[in-house]
Amino acid sequence: MYNYDRPSWTGLVYPTECYFPTWKVEENHFTVRALSNAYEGLFGKAPVVDKWTFSTNGVSIMGRHGIPVIGFWSR
């Protein structure tokens, strides 16, 4: 594990552990089901339930703290 210790624009250095835990919310999780139902009610079609292939703040929210994170993107 390495630390991120580069100065901010003010010069402050606040060493932070560079840890980016992977995480997954199962498709049958009540949060996914509830939001899928809401999407279908709004848009009249089932959503695509998939994964992000890039990093988000979910690495902290879900990966570290276990709070379910759902990404939303609509065309």
The first five atom37 places (N, CA, C, CB, O) and aatype in JSON, in Angstrom:
{
  "aatype": [12, 18, 2, 18, 3, 1, 14, 15, 17, 16, 7, 10, 19, 18, 14, 16, 6, 4, 18, 13, 14, 16, 17, 11, 19, 6, 6, 2, 8, 13, 16, 19, 1, 0, 10, 15, 2, 0, 18, 6, 7, 10, 13, 7, 11, 0, 14, 19, 19, 3, 11, 17, 16, 13, 15, 16, 2, 7, 19, 15, 9, 12, 7, 1, 8, 7, 9, 14, 19, 9, 7, 13, 17, 15, 1],
  "atom_mask": [
    [1, 1, 1, 1, 1],
    [1, 1, 1, 1, 1],
    [1, 1, 1, 1, 1],
    [1, 1, 1, 1, 1],
    [1, 1, 1, 1, 1],
    [1, 1, 1, 1, 1],
    [1, 1, 1, 1, 1],
    [1, 1, 1, 1, 1],
    [1, 1, 1, 1, 1],
    [1, 1, 1, 1, 1],
    [1, 1, 1, 0, 1],
    [1, 1, 1, 1, 1],
    [1, 1, 1, 1, 1],
    [1, 1, 1, 1, 1],
    [1, 1, 1, 1, 1],
    [1, 1, 1, 1, 1],
    [1, 1, 1, 1, 1],
    [1, 1, 1, 1, 1],
    [1, 1, 1, 1, 1],
    [1, 1, 1, 1, 1],
    [1, 1, 1, 1, 1],
    [1, 1, 1, 1, 1],
    [1, 1, 1, 1, 1],
    [1, 1, 1, 1, 1],
    [1, 1, 1, 1, 1],
    [1, 1, 1, 1, 1],
    [1, 1, 1, 1, 1],
    [1, 1, 1, 1, 1],
    [1, 1, 1, 1, 1],
    [1, 1, 1, 1, 1],
    [1, 1, 1, 1, 1],
    [1, 1, 1, 1, 1],
    [1, 1, 1, 1, 1],
    [1, 1, 1, 1, 1],
    [1, 1, 1, 1, 1],
    [1, 1, 1, 1, 1],
    [1, 1, 1, 1, 1],
    [1, 1, 1, 1, 1],
    [1, 1, 1, 1, 1],
    [1, 1, 1, 1, 1],
    [1, 1, 1, 0, 1],
    [1, 1, 1, 1, 1],
    [1, 1, 1, 1, 1],
    [1, 1, 1, 0, 1],
    [1, 1, 1, 1, 1],
    [1, 1, 1, 1, 1],
    [1, 1, 1, 1, 1],
    [1, 1, 1, 1, 1],
    [1, 1, 1, 1, 1],
    [1, 1, 1, 1, 1],
    [1, 1, 1, 1, 1],
    [1, 1, 1, 1, 1],
    [1, 1, 1, 1, 1],
    [1, 1, 1, 1, 1],
    [1, 1, 1, 1, 1],
    [1, 1, 1, 1, 1],
    [1, 1, 1, 1, 1],
    [1, 1, 1, 0, 1],
    [1, 1, 1, 1, 1],
    [1, 1, 1, 1, 1],
    [1, 1, 1, 1, 1],
    [1, 1, 1, 1, 1],
    [1, 1, 1, 0, 1],
    [1, 1, 1, 1, 1],
    [1, 1, 1, 1, 1],
    [1, 1, 1, 0, 1],
    [1, 1, 1, 1, 1],
    [1, 1, 1, 1, 1],
    [1, 1, 1, 1, 1],
    [1, 1, 1, 1, 1],
    [1, 1, 1, 0, 1],
    [1, 1, 1, 1, 1],
    [1, 1, 1, 1, 1],
    [1, 1, 1, 1, 1],
    [1, 1, 1, 1, 1]
  ],
  "atom_positions": [
    [[0.85, -1.16, 0.0], [0.0, 0.0, 0.0], [0.9, 1.24, 0.0], [-0.97, -0.01, 1.22], [1.88, 1.3, 0.74]],
    [[0.56, 2.2, -0.82], [1.34, 3.42, -0.82], [0.47, 4.58, -0.38], [1.94, 3.69, -2.22], [-0.76, 4.47, -0.35]],
    [[1.1, 5.69, -0.03], [0.37, 6.88, 0.4], [0.42, 7.94, -0.68], [0.95, 7.43, 1.71], [1.42, 8.1, -1.37]],
    [[-0.68, 8.66, -0.82], [-0.73, 9.82, -1.69], [-0.39, 11.0, -0.81], [-2.15, 9.99, -2.4], [-1.11, 11.31, 0.13]],
    [[0.72, 11.66, -1.12], [1.17, 12.74, -0.25], [1.62, 13.97, -1.03], [2.31, 12.26, 0.62], [2.57, 14.65, -0.66]],
    [[0.92, 14.24, -2.11], [1.26, 15.41, -2.91], [0.56, 16.64, -2.33], [0.86, 15.2, -4.39], [-0.56, 16.55, -1.82]],
    [[1.21, 17.78, -2.42], [0.6, 18.99, -1.87], [-0.6, 19.47, -2.7], [1.63, 20.11, -1.77], [-0.64, 19.32, -3.92]],
    [[-1.57, 20.04, -1.99], [-2.71, 20.66, -2.67], [-2.27, 22.01, -3.23], [-3.92, 20.83, -1.69], [-1.1, 22.4, -3.09]],
    [[-3.18, 22.71, -3.86], [-2.83, 24.02, -4.43], [-2.42, 25.01, -3.36], [-4.01, 24.58, -5.23], [-1.73, 25.99, -3.66]],
    [[-2.82, 24.78, -2.09], [-2.43, 25.67, -1.0], [-1.09, 25.26, -0.39], [-3.5, 25.68, 0.08], [-0.54, 25.97, 0.45]],
    [[-0.58, 24.11, -0.82], [0.67, 23.61, -0.28], [0.49, 22.6, 0.84], [0.0, 0.0, 0.0], [1.46, 21.99, 1.29]],
    [[-0.74, 22.42, 1.31], [-1.01, 21.46, 2.37], [-0.77, 20.04, 1.88], [-2.45, 21.61, 2.88], [-1.23, 19.64, 0.81]],
    [[-0.04, 19.29, 2.67], [0.17, 17.87, 2.38], [-0.61, 17.08, 3.43], [1.72, 17.49, 2.4], [-0.37, 17.22, 4.63]],
    [[-1.53, 16.27, 2.96], [-2.36, 15.45, 3.85], [-2.23, 14.02, 3.37], [-3.86, 15.92, 3.86], [-3.0, 13.57, 2.52]],
    [[-1.24, 13.28, 3.91], [-1.02, 11.91, 3.44], [-2.27, 11.04, 3.58], [0.14, 11.28, 4.21], [-2.9, 11.0, 4.63]],
    [[-2.61, 10.36, 2.51], [-3.78, 9.5, 2.46], [-3.4, 8.16, 1.88], [-4.91, 10.15, 1.64], [-2.7, 8.08, 0.87]],
    [[-3.86, 7.1, 2.54], [-3.59, 5.75, 2.05], [-4.3, 5.54, 0.71], [-4.06, 4.69, 3.1], [-5.5, 5.79, 0.6]],
    [[-3.58, 5.1, -0.29], [-4.16, 4.83, -1.61], [-4.73, 3.42, -1.62], [-3.11, 5.01, -2.74], [-4.06, 2.45, -1.96]],
    [[-5.98, 3.35, -1.24], [-6.66, 2.07, -1.14], [-7.99, 2.2, -1.87], [-6.87, 1.63, 0.35], [-8.81, 3.03, -1.5]],
    [[-8.2, 1.41, -2.89], [-9.39, 1.49, -3.72], [-10.06, 0.12, -3.76], [-9.04, 1.97, -5.17], [-9.89, -0.64, -4.72]],
    [[-10.83, -0.22, -2.7], [-11.42, -1.55, -2.63], [-12.49, -1.77, -3.7], [-12.02, -1.78, -1.26], [-13.29, -0.88, -3.99]],
    [[-12.49, -2.94, -4.27], [-13.54, -3.28, -5.22], [-14.81, -3.58, -4.43], [-13.14, -4.5, -6.11], [-14.76, -3.9, -3.25]],
    [[-15.93, -3.47, -5.1], [-17.2, -3.7, -4.43], [-18.25, -4.08, -5.47], [-17.64, -2.46, -3.62], [-18.1, -3.81, -6.66]],
    [[-19.3, -4.69, -4.99], [-20.37, -5.13, -5.88], [-21.68, -5.17, -5.1], [-20.05, -6.52, -6.5], [-21.72, -5.65, -3.97]],
    [[-22.73, -4.65, -5.71], [-24.08, -4.78, -5.15], [-24.77, -5.83, -6.02], [-24.86, -3.39, -5.14], [-24.92, -5.63, -7.23]],
    [[-25.19, -6.92, -5.42], [-25.81, -8.01, -6.18], [-27.1, -7.55, -6.84], [-26.1, -9.2, -5.26], [-27.81, -6.69, -6.31]],
    [[-27.4, -8.11, -8.0], [-28.58, -7.72, -8.77], [-29.88, -7.96, -8.0], [-28.62, -8.47, -10.08], [-30.88, -7.28, -8.23]],
    [[-29.88, -8.93, -7.08], [-31.1, -9.21, -6.31], [-31.17, -8.41, -5.01], [-31.18, -10.69, -6.0], [-32.1, -8.62, -4.22]],
    [[-30.23, -7.5, -4.77], [-30.25, -6.64, -3.58], [-31.49, -5.75, -3.64], [-28.94, -5.78, -3.49], [-31.87, -5.28, -4.71]],
    [[-32.11, -5.51, -2.48], [-33.36, -4.74, -2.48], [-33.2, -3.35, -3.09], [-33.89, -4.62, -1.06], [-34.13, -2.83, -3.69]],
    [[-32.02, -2.74, -2.94], [-31.79, -1.41, -3.52], [-31.82, -1.48, -5.04], [-30.45, -0.84, -3.04], [-32.43, -0.62, -5.68]],
    [[-31.18, -2.47, -5.61], [-31.18, -2.63, -7.07], [-32.59, -2.91, -7.57], [-30.21, -3.77, -7.51], [-33.03, -2.35, -8.57]],
    [[-33.3, -3.78, -6.88], [-34.68, -4.1, -7.29], [-35.58, -2.87, -7.2], [-35.26, -5.23, -6.41], [-36.36, -2.61, -8.12]],
    [[-35.47, -2.11, -6.12], [-36.31, -0.93, -5.95], [-36.02, 0.12, -7.02], [-36.09, -0.32, -4.55], [-36.95, 0.71, -7.59]],
    [[-34.75, 0.35, -7.29], [-34.41, 1.36, -8.3], [-34.73, 0.88, -9.7], [-32.93, 1.72, -8.2], [-35.08, 1.69, -10.56]],
    [[-34.62, -0.41, -9.95], [-35.01, -0.96, -11.25], [-36.51, -0.78, -11.47], [-34.62, -2.45, -11.36], [-36.94, -0.42, -12.56]],
    [[-37.3, -1.03, -10.43], [-38.74, -0.83, -10.52], [-39.09, 0.63, -10.74], [-39.43, -1.35, -9.26], [-39.98, 0.94, -11.53]],
    [[-38.4, 1.52, -10.06], [-38.63, 2.96, -10.24], [-38.29, 3.38, -11.66], [-37.81, 3.78, -9.22], [-39.03, 4.15, -12.28]],
    [[-37.18, 2.89, -12.18], [-36.77, 3.21, -13.55], [-37.84, 2.75, -14.54], [-35.41, 2.54, -13.89], [-38.24, 3.49, -15.43]],
    [[-38.29, 1.52, -14.35], [-39.3, 0.98, -15.26], [-40.59, 1.79, -15.18], [-39.58, -0.5, -14.93], [-41.25, 2.0, -16.2]],
    [[-40.96, 2.23, -13.99], [-42.15, 3.07, -13.84], [-42.01, 4.41, -14.53], [0.0, 0.0, 0.0], [-42.98, 4.93, -15.08]],
    [[-40.81, 4.97, -14.51], [-40.57, 6.28, -15.14], [-40.42, 6.2, -16.65], [-39.35, 6.91, -14.55], [-40.97, 7.02, -17.38]],
    [[-39.67, 5.21, -17.11], [-39.29, 5.16, -18.52], [-40.03, 4.1, -19.33], [-37.83, 4.92, -18.63], [-39.88, 4.03, -20.55]],
    [[-40.83, 3.26, -18.66], [-41.62, 2.26, -19.36], [-40.83, 1.11, -19.95], [0.0, 0.0, 0.0], [-41.32, 0.41, -20.84]],
    [[-39.62, 0.92, -19.48], [-38.8, -0.2, -19.95], [-37.86, -0.6, -18.83], [-38.01, 0.18, -21.25], [-37.55, 0.19, -17.94]],
    [[-37.4, -1.83, -18.89], [-36.46, -2.33, -17.87], [-35.09, -1.67, -18.06], [-36.34, -3.88, -17.95], [-34.66, -1.46, -19.2]],
    [[-34.41, -1.36, -16.97], [-33.08, -0.78, -17.09], [-32.04, -1.85, -17.43], [-32.69, -0.07, -15.8], [-32.27, -3.04, -17.26]],
    [[-30.91, -1.4, -17.92], [-29.75, -2.29, -18.08], [-29.05, -2.29, -16.73], [-28.78, -1.81, -19.26], [-28.6, -1.24, -16.26]],
    [[-28.95, -3.44, -16.11], [-28.25, -3.56, -14.83], [-26.89, -4.17, -15.14], [-29.06, -4.43, -13.77], [-26.8, -5.31, -15.59]],
    [[-25.85, -3.4, -14.89], [-24.5, -3.82, -15.27], [-23.52, -3.25, -14.26], [-24.14, -3.35, -16.72], [-23.91, -2.94, -13.14]],
    [[-22.28, -3.11, -14.65], [-21.23, -2.6, -13.76], [-20.57, -1.38, -14.37], [-20.19, -3.69, -13.47], [-20.58, -1.19, -15.59]],
    [[-19.99, -0.56, -13.51], [-19.12, 0.51, -13.99], [-17.76, -0.12, -14.27], [-19.01, 1.7, -12.94], [-17.35, -1.04, -13.57]],
    [[-17.08, 0.36, -15.28], [-15.73, -0.14, -15.57], [-14.7, 0.95, -15.32], [-15.63, -0.63, -17.03], [-13.63, 0.97, -15.93]],
    [[-15.04, 1.85, -14.41], [-14.13, 2.94, -14.02], [-14.35, 3.2, -12.54], [-14.38, 4.24, -14.89], [-15.28, 2.67, -11.94]],
    [[-13.51, 4.02, -11.96], [-13.61, 4.28, -10.53], [-14.59, 5.41, -10.23], [-12.23, 4.61, -9.96], [-14.73, 6.35, -11.01]],
    [[-15.25, 5.3, -9.09], [-16.15, 6.34, -8.59], [-15.9, 6.49, -7.09], [-17.65, 6.0, -8.88], [-15.05, 5.8, -6.52]],
    [[-16.63, 7.39, -6.45], [-16.54, 7.52, -4.99], [-17.1, 6.29, -4.28], [-17.29, 8.76, -4.53], [-16.99, 6.17, -3.06]],
    [[-17.7, 5.39, -5.06], [-18.2, 4.14, -4.48], [-17.12, 3.33, -3.81], [0.0, 0.0, 0.0], [-17.42, 2.52, -2.92]],
    [[-15.86, 3.51, -4.2], [-14.78, 2.76, -3.54], [-14.72, 3.1, -2.06], [-13.42, 3.05, -4.21], [-14.33, 2.26, -1.25]],
    [[-15.09, 4.32, -1.71], [-15.13, 4.69, -0.3], [-16.48, 4.37, 0.31], [-14.82, 6.18, -0.13], [-16.56, 3.74, 1.37]],
    [[-17.56, 4.81, -0.35], [-18.91, 4.67, 0.21], [-19.28, 3.2, 0.39], [-19.93, 5.36, -0.69], [-19.7, 2.81, 1.48]],
    [[-19.13, 2.4, -0.64], [-19.49, 0.98, -0.56], [-18.29, 0.13, -0.17], [-20.07, 0.49, -1.89], [-18.38, -0.73, 0.7]],
    [[-17.15, 0.38, -0.83], [-15.97, -0.45, -0.6], [-15.45, -0.4, 0.81], [0.0, 0.0, 0.0], [-15.03, -1.42, 1.36]],
    [[-15.46, 0.77, 1.42], [-14.95, 0.91, 2.79], [-16.05, 0.86, 3.84], [-14.2, 2.2, 2.92], [-15.87, 0.29, 4.91]],
    [[-17.21, 1.47, 3.52], [-18.23, 1.66, 4.54], [-19.46, 0.77, 4.38], [-18.66, 3.08, 4.54], [-20.33, 0.76, 5.25]],
    [[-19.55, 0.03, 3.27], [-20.64, -0.92, 3.09], [-22.0, -0.31, 2.8], [0.0, 0.0, 0.0], [-23.02, -0.98, 2.94]],
    [[-22.03, 0.97, 2.4], [-23.29, 1.63, 2.05], [-23.54, 1.39, 0.57], [-23.25, 3.17, 2.39], [-22.7, 1.77, -0.25]],
    [[-24.65, 0.77, 0.19], [-24.89, 0.45, -1.22], [-24.8, 1.67, -2.13], [-26.26, -0.2, -1.38], [-25.34, 2.74, -1.82]],
    [[-24.12, 1.5, -3.24], [-23.95, 2.56, -4.24], [-24.5, 2.05, -5.56], [-22.45, 2.98, -4.38], [-24.15, 0.96, -6.02]],
    [[-25.36, 2.85, -6.16], [-25.94, 2.51, -7.45], [-25.6, 3.64, -8.42], [-27.49, 2.3, -7.35], [-25.89, 4.81, -8.14]],
    [[-24.98, 3.31, -9.53], [-24.71, 4.3, -10.56], [-25.9, 4.39, -11.5], [0.0, 0.0, 0.0], [-26.56, 3.39, -11.77]],
    [[-26.17, 5.58, -12.01], [-27.28, 5.75, -12.94], [-26.79, 6.53, -14.15], [-28.47, 6.48, -12.27], [-26.13, 7.56, -14.03]],
    [[-27.14, 6.01, -15.3], [-26.82, 6.69, -16.56], [-27.95, 6.4, -17.51], [-25.45, 6.23, -17.14], [-28.36, 5.25, -17.67]],
    [[-28.46, 7.43, -18.15], [-29.55, 7.25, -19.11], [-29.18, 7.95, -20.4], [-30.89, 7.78, -18.55], [-28.61, 9.04, -20.39]],
    [[-29.51, 7.32, -21.5], [-29.21, 7.93, -22.8], [-30.26, 8.92, -23.2], [-29.08, 6.88, -23.87], [-30.16, 9.53, -24.26]]
  ]
}
